[in-house]
């Protein structure tokens, strides 16, 4: 593991798959200072490719895949030390997202994590707080293609972070579908935005913040137009927004809107973005919205850097570890049993996966820590309740994709393996799953005494568990459970567990 100084000088890459654009940023963090090395953006409009059934069209998917293939070439040229790709609202909604993500991973060469709305909001604030540090109480607004994030915070850590399913692409497609700007269209768009954002009026009221910042696409585009047209110095005010809406109405159509600072790719989604901005300004009494320097992609890179530093400091818990501890407490997990299972599972896993990647080790550790949280719902089938909770909970630092991976391990902790047929094709997952299942069996008595790990080996698709001579006679109940376990693996068809 390189030193903190070496880590700070490493080149990192973030890919942000938004509903309107896909962005790639290469940067370094040196001495806490963020330095951009390269920034690429392509307007792909994935969000406009969601049909009435909630499916991404083939045309929209191909636009995204072509962009990712080009970004893959850039990554090959620059060879960053660490890469993280995240996807937001469109892929949270898309019913065929798994099929697309599989193709997208092949095109990019890296996995793509779908993050929850709250995690997106947290990362946006992280980016803004790092590039524009302040101790003032802030409201950060980020209007994306299909979602709008609102975040409160002071300093580096957000206090409230929420995401709302309304964005510039979705509103524009609904109320300005043919590109025509009308007073009725703006009125209906503002009503729709207000209905979605109404629940945020109290928690994000002006009494909770001293300044408001607009991050990323819509706010940045509007700020540029207002400054280039000489309306303001880049600040966004209700009066300036009314002026810009009036320019849209005078033009009558997006294709006829010619304003300094307005990029062609922004025209089709400007109407929806303006409707949301004006609704926020009037409903939340935002007199001035200042353009922010940071955004989601910078937050991803800062978070990626902090993860690496946390891994290096063995005594330091990362954000995801802290979230796991919160979940354990929230759902009343048995900490002692979780620790026993975790320690033995990691020991067994090390025997059959000595070169396992850090993420796989982390996921097994978190699965062991959280494998019993479903007992809060019911002892019967608690593994299914645990998996459901993990697949649907918001946990700071985790992507939806990673929580679902942990949930798969937790679901498979006991019982038949047929429910995991697709996952059993992944040898890394199988090794982690077997280690977890065996650890639970050996710790089933819940006794607070160390369990000596048996020897576990793997050859091809067969695992062998070697037990000391005389052990079976001394532990008949555990041996019974192990025989049952071997039978489950035999029924899986693909993998075998042999007791020796």
C-alpha positions in Angstrom: 0.0 0.0 0.0 1.6 3.3 -1.0 2.1 6.1 1.5 -0.4 8.9 2.0 1.9 11.2 0.0 2.0 8.7 -2.9 -1.8 8.4 -2.8 -2.2 12.2 -3.0 -0.2 12.3 -6.1 -2.0 9.5 -7.9 -4.2 10.3 -10.8 -7.9 9.5 -10.3 -10.8 9.4 -12.7 -14.6 9.9 -12.2 -17.3 9.1 -14.7 -20.7 10.7 -14.0 -23.5 9.1 -16.0 -26.2 11.7 -15.7 -29.6 11.8 -17.4 -28.5 14.6 -19.8 -24.7 14.2 -20.1 -21.9 11.8 -19.3 -18.8 13.4 -17.9 -15.2 12.2 -17.3 -12.9 14.1 -15.0 -9.2 13.2 -14.3 -7.7 14.9 -11.2 -5.3 14.6 -8.4 -5.5 15.5 -4.7 -2.2 16.9 -3.5 -1.9 18.2 0.0 -5.7 18.5 0.2 -5.7 20.6 -3.0 -7.8 19.4 -5.9 -6.2 19.7 -9.3 -8.1 18.9 -12.5 -6.1 17.3 -15.2 -8.7 16.6 -17.9 -12.5 17.2 -18.3 -14.7 15.7 -21.0 -18.4 16.0 -21.4 -20.8 14.5 -24.0 -24.5 15.3 -24.2 -26.1 11.9 -24.5 -29.6 12.4 -23.0 -30.1 9.0 -21.6 -33.0 10.4 -19.6 -34.9 11.3 -22.8 -34.5 7.6 -23.9 -36.8 6.2 -21.2 -40.0 5.0 -22.8 -43.5 4.9 -21.3 -42.8 1.4 -19.8 -39.7 2.7 -18.0 -37.3 1.0 -20.4 -34.2 2.5 -22.0 -34.5 2.5 -25.8 -31.8 0.8 -27.8 -31.0 4.1 -29.5 -30.4 5.8 -26.1 -28.4 2.9 -24.8 -26.2 3.0 -27.9 -25.5 6.7 -27.5 -24.3 6.0 -23.9 -22.3 3.0 -25.0 -20.5 4.9 -27.8 -19.6 7.7 -25.3 -18.3 5.2 -22.8 -16.2 3.5 -25.4 -14.6 6.9 -26.3 -14.0 7.5 -22.6 -12.4 4.1 -22.3 -9.8 5.1 -24.9 -9.0 8.3 -22.8 -8.6 6.2 -19.7 -6.2 3.8 -21.5 -4.1 6.8 -22.6 -3.9 8.4 -19.2 -3.9 5.2 -17.0 -5.3 6.7 -13.8 -4.5 4.8 -10.6 -8.1 4.6 -9.5 -11.4 4.9 -11.4 -15.0 5.1 -10.2 -18.0 5.4 -12.4 -21.5 6.3 -11.0 -24.9 6.5 -12.6 -27.9 8.5 -11.3 -31.6 9.0 -11.7 -32.2 7.6 -15.2 -30.6 4.2 -14.3 -32.3 4.3 -10.9 -35.6 4.3 -12.9 -34.8 2.1 -15.9 -36.3 -1.3 -15.6 -33.7 -2.8 -18.0 -30.8 -1.1 -16.3 -29.0 -4.4 -15.4 -28.8 -5.4 -19.1 -27.5 -1.9 -20.0 -25.0 -1.9 -17.1 -23.5 -5.2 -18.3 -23.0 -3.8 -21.8 -21.7 -0.5 -20.3 -19.1 -2.2 -18.2 -17.8 -4.0 -21.3 -17.6 -0.7 -23.2 -15.9 1.3 -20.4 -13.8 -1.5 -18.9 -14.9 -0.6 -15.4 -18.0 -1.4 -13.3 -20.7 1.3 -13.1 -22.3 1.9 -9.7 -25.9 3.1 -9.5 -26.1 5.4 -6.5 -29.2 6.4 -4.6 -30.6 9.9 -4.6 -29.4 10.7 -1.1 -25.9 9.3 -1.9 -25.8 11.5 -5.0 -26.8 14.5 -2.9 -24.1 13.7 -0.3 -21.4 13.4 -3.1 -22.5 16.7 -4.7 -22.1 18.5 -1.4 -18.7 16.8 -0.8 -17.5 18.2 -4.2 -18.8 21.7 -3.5 -17.4 21.7 0.1 -14.0 20.7 -1.1 -13.7 23.1 -4.0 -15.5 26.0 -2.3 -14.9 25.5 1.4 -16.9 27.6 3.9 -18.2 27.5 7.4 -21.4 29.3 6.4 -24.7 27.4 6.6 -25.4 26.5 3.0 -28.2 25.3 0.8 -26.8 23.5 -2.2 -29.1 22.9 -5.2 -28.3 20.6 -8.1 -30.8 20.4 -10.9 -30.0 17.3 -13.1 -31.8 15.8 -16.0 -34.3 13.7 -14.0 -33.7 14.6 -10.4 -33.0 17.6 -8.2 -30.9 17.4 -5.1 -31.2 19.7 -2.1 -28.5 19.6 0.6 -27.9 21.6 3.8 -24.6 21.7 5.5 -21.8 23.8 7.1 -18.2 22.9 6.5 -17.3 19.5 4.9 -20.2 17.4 6.1 -23.9 17.7 5.0 -26.6 17.7 7.7 -29.6 17.0 5.4 -29.5 15.6 1.9 -32.5 14.7 -0.2 -33.2 13.9 -3.9 -36.5 14.7 -5.7 -37.6 13.0 -8.9 -37.9 16.1 -11.1 -35.3 17.4 -13.5 -34.7 19.5 -16.6 -35.0 16.6 -19.1 -38.1 15.1 -17.6 -40.0 18.4 -17.3 -38.9 19.6 -20.7 -40.1 16.3 -22.3 -43.4 16.6 -20.6 -44.3 20.3 -21.0 -42.0 21.5 -23.9 -41.9 18.2 -25.9 -42.2 19.9 -29.3 -39.7 22.6 -28.4 -42.5 25.3 -28.2 -42.3 27.8 -25.3 -45.7 28.9 -24.0 -47.0 30.7 -20.9 -49.2 27.7 -20.2 -46.3 25.3 -20.6 -44.2 27.2 -18.0 -47.2 27.5 -15.7 -47.8 23.8 -15.8 -44.1 22.9 -15.5 -43.8 25.1 -12.4 -46.9 23.5 -10.8 -45.4 20.1 -11.4 -42.1 21.1 -10.0 -43.8 22.7 -7.0 -45.8 19.5 -6.3 -42.6 17.4 -6.2 -40.7 19.9 -4.1 -43.4 20.8 -1.7 -42.4 18.4 1.0 -39.0 20.1 1.1 -40.4 23.5 2.1 -40.0 23.0 5.9 -36.7 21.1 6.1 -35.0 23.5 3.6 -36.7 26.7 4.7 -34.5 29.9 4.7 -34.1 29.7 8.5 -31.8 26.8 7.9 -29.2 28.4 5.6 -27.3 31.6 5.1 -26.4 31.3 1.4 -27.6 29.3 -1.5 -25.4 27.7 -4.2 -26.3 26.1 -7.5 -24.1 23.2 -8.6 -23.6 21.6 -12.0 -25.6 21.8 -15.3 -28.7 23.9 -15.2 -27.5 26.4 -12.6 -24.2 26.8 -14.4 -25.8 27.2 -17.8 -28.3 29.8 -16.6 -25.5 31.7 -14.7 -23.4 31.8 -17.9 -26.3 33.2 -20.0 -27.2 35.9 -17.4 -23.6 37.0 -17.2 -22.9 37.0 -21.0 -26.2 38.9 -21.6 -25.2 41.5 -18.9 -28.3 40.8 -16.8 -26.4 39.9 -13.7 -22.8 39.1 -12.8 -23.6 35.4 -12.9 -25.8 35.4 -9.8 -29.3 33.9 -10.3 -32.2 36.0 -9.0 -36.0 35.7 -9.4 -36.0 38.9 -11.5 -33.2 37.5 -13.8 -35.1 34.2 -14.2 -38.3 36.0 -15.2 -36.3 37.9 -17.8 -34.9 34.6 -19.2 -38.3 33.0 -19.3 -39.6 36.1 -21.2 -36.8 35.6 -23.7 -37.9 32.0 -24.2 -41.5 33.1 -24.7 -40.5 35.8 -27.2 -38.5 33.2 -29.2 -41.4 30.9 -29.1 -39.3 27.8 -29.8 -36.1 26.3 -28.5 -34.5 26.3 -31.9 -35.1 30.0 -32.3 -33.6 31.0 -28.9 -30.3 32.8 -29.6 -28.7 34.1 -26.5 -25.0 34.8 -25.7 -23.6 32.0 -23.5 -26.4 29.5 -24.4 -24.9 26.3 -25.8 -26.9 24.5 -28.5 -27.1 21.2 -26.4 -28.7 23.1 -23.5 -31.6 24.5 -25.6 -33.9 21.4 -25.6 -33.8 21.2 -21.8 -33.7 24.9 -20.8 -37.5 25.2 -20.3 -37.7 22.5 -17.7 -34.6 23.7 -15.9 -35.9 27.3 -15.7 -39.2 26.1 -14.4 -37.5 24.3 -11.5 -35.1 27.2 -10.8 -38.0 29.7 -10.7 -40.1 27.4 -8.5 -37.1 27.0 -6.0 -36.5 30.8 -6.0 -40.1 31.7 -5.3 -41.1 28.9 -3.0 -37.9 28.7 -1.0 -37.4 32.5 -1.0 -33.9 32.3 -2.6 -33.1 35.9 -3.4 -29.7 35.0 -4.9 -28.4 31.6 -6.1 -24.6 31.7 -6.4 -22.9 29.4 -9.0 -20.9 26.7 -7.2 -17.5 25.4 -8.2 -18.0 21.7 -7.3 -20.4 19.0 -8.5 -21.0 15.3 -8.3 -17.9 14.2 -10.2 -15.6 16.1 -7.9 -17.4 14.6 -4.9 -16.8 11.1 -6.3 -13.1 11.8 -6.6 -12.8 13.3 -3.1 -14.7 10.4 -1.7 -12.5 7.9 -3.6 -9.4 9.5 -2.2 -10.8 9.4 1.3 -11.6 5.7 1.0 -8.1 4.9 0.1 -6.7 6.9 3.0 -9.2 5.1 5.4 -8.1 1.7 4.1 -4.5 2.6 4.8 -5.1 3.7 8.4 -6.1 0.4 10.0 -7.4 2.2 13.1 -9.6 4.6 11.1 -13.2 3.7 10.1 -14.3 4.8 6.6 -17.7 6.3 6.0 -19.1 3.0 4.9 -17.9 1.3 8.1 -19.6 4.0 10.0 -22.8 3.5 8.0 -22.7 -0.3 8.8 -22.4 0.5 12.5 -25.4 2.8 12.3 -27.4 0.0 10.6 -26.4 -2.5 13.2 -27.6 -0.2 16.0 -30.8 0.8 14.1 -31.9 -2.8 13.6 -30.7 -4.1 16.9 -28.0 -6.5 15.6 -26.1 -8.8 17.9 -22.7 -7.2 17.8 -20.9 -10.1 19.4 -22.3 -12.7 17.1 -21.6 -10.5 14.1 -18.0 -10.1 15.2 -17.6 -13.9 15.6 -19.0 -14.6 12.2 -17.0 -11.8 10.6 -13.7 -12.9 12.0 -14.1 -16.6 11.0 -15.6 -15.8 7.6 -12.6 -13.6 6.7 -10.2 -16.3 7.9 -11.8 -19.0 5.8 -12.0 -16.6 2.8 -8.3 -15.8 3.0 -7.6 -19.6 2.6 -9.4 -19.9 -0.7 -9.0 -16.3 -1.9 -5.5 -15.1 -0.7 -5.4 -12.4 -3.4 -9.0 -11.2 -3.1 -9.6 -7.5 -4.0 -10.1 -5.0 -1.2 -13.8 -4.4 -2.3 -14.6 -8.2 -2.0 -13.1 -8.3 1.5 -15.1 -5.3 2.5 -18.3 -6.7 1.1 -17.9 -10.0 3.0 -17.1 -8.1 6.2 -20.2 -5.9 5.9 -22.3 -8.9 5.0 -21.2 -10.7 8.2 -21.8 -7.5 10.3 -25.3 -7.1 8.9 -26.4 -10.7 8.2 -28.9 -10.7 11.1 -30.5 -7.3 10.9 -33.7 -8.9 9.5 -34.4 -10.4 12.9 -35.8 -7.0 13.7 -38.7 -8.0 11.3 -39.0 -11.7 12.1 -36.8 -14.6 13.1 -38.5 -16.7 10.5 -36.6 -16.3 7.2 -34.6 -13.5 8.7 -32.0 -13.8 5.9 -34.6 -12.7 3.4 -35.7 -9.8 5.5 -32.0 -8.8 6.0 -31.4 -8.9 2.3 -34.5 -6.8 1.5 -33.5 -4.2 4.0 -30.0 -3.9 2.6 -31.2 -3.7 -1.0 -33.5 -0.8 -0.2 -31.9 1.2 2.6 -30.0 4.5 2.1 -26.5 4.2 3.6 -24.0 7.0 3.3 -21.0 6.0 1.2 -22.6 3.0 -0.5 -23.9 2.8 -4.0 -27.1 0.9 -4.7 -25.0 -1.5 -6.7 -22.7 -2.3 -3.8 -25.6 -2.6 -1.3 -27.3 -5.1 -3.6 -24.0 -7.1 -3.8 -23.9 -7.3 0.0 -27.6 -8.1 0.1 -26.9 -11.1 -2.3 -24.4 -12.5 0.2 -26.8 -12.0 3.1 -29.6 -13.6 1.2 -27.4 -16.6 0.5 -26.2 -17.1 4.1 -28.5 -20.1 4.7 -30.9 -22.4 2.9 -31.0 -23.5 -0.7 -28.7 -22.0 -3.3 -31.2 -22.0 -6.2 -32.3 -18.5 -5.3 -28.8 -17.4 -6.3 -28.4 -19.2 -9.6 -27.2 -16.2 -11.6 -24.7 -15.1 -8.9 -23.2 -18.7 -8.7 -21.5 -18.1 -12.0 -19.2 -15.6 -10.3 -16.3 -17.6 -8.6 -15.4 -14.6 -6.4 -18.9 -14.4 -5.1 -19.1 -18.1 -4.5 -15.9 -18.1 -2.4 -17.2 -15.3 -0.2 -20.6 -16.9 0.1 -19.2 -20.3 1.2 -16.9 -18.5 3.8 -19.9 -16.7 5.2 -22.2 -19.8 5.3 -19.5 -21.9 7.0 -18.7 -19.2 9.5 -22.4 -19.0 10.5 -22.5 -22.8 10.9 -19.4 -22.9 13.1 -20.7 -20.0 15.2 -24.3 -21.3 15.4 -24.1 -21.9 19.2 -23.4 -18.2 19.7 -20.8 -19.0 22.3 -18.3 -16.3 23.2 -15.2 -18.3 22.7 -12.8 -18.5 19.8 -13.5 -21.0 17.0 -10.5 -22.6 15.5 -10.8 -22.3 11.8 -10.7 -25.6 9.9 -8.6 -25.9 6.7 -10.5 -24.9 3.6 -9.1 -25.5 0.1 -10.4 -25.2 -3.4 -9.6 -27.2 -6.6 -11.6 -26.2 -9.6 -15.3 -26.2 -8.6 -14.7 -28.4 -5.5 -14.1 -27.1 -2.0 -12.7 -29.3 0.7 -13.1 -28.7 4.4 -10.7 -30.7 6.5 -11.7 -31.4 10.1 -9.4 -32.6 12.8 -9.5 -36.2 13.7 -12.1 -36.8 16.4 -13.7 -33.4 15.9 -17.0 -34.8 14.4 -17.6 -37.0 17.5 -17.1 -34.1 19.8 -19.3 -31.7 17.8 -22.2 -33.9 16.4 -24.6 -30.9 15.9 -22.2 -28.9 14.0 -21.2 -31.9 11.9 -24.9 -32.5 11.1 -25.2 -28.9 9.9 -22.0 -29.3 7.8 -23.5 -32.5 6.1 -26.6 -30.5 5.3 -24.4 -27.7 3.8 -22.5 -30.2 1.7 -25.8 -31.5 0.4 -27.0 -28.0 -0.5 -23.8 -27.4 -2.6 -24.3 -30.8 -4.3 -27.8 -29.7 -5.3 -26.5 -26.5 -6.8 -25.0 -28.5 -9.7 -22.1 -26.2 -10.3 -20.1 -26.4 -7.0 -19.2 -29.1 -4.5 -18.2 -29.1 -0.8 -16.4 -32.1 0.5 -15.8 -32.9 4.2 -12.6 -34.6 4.9 
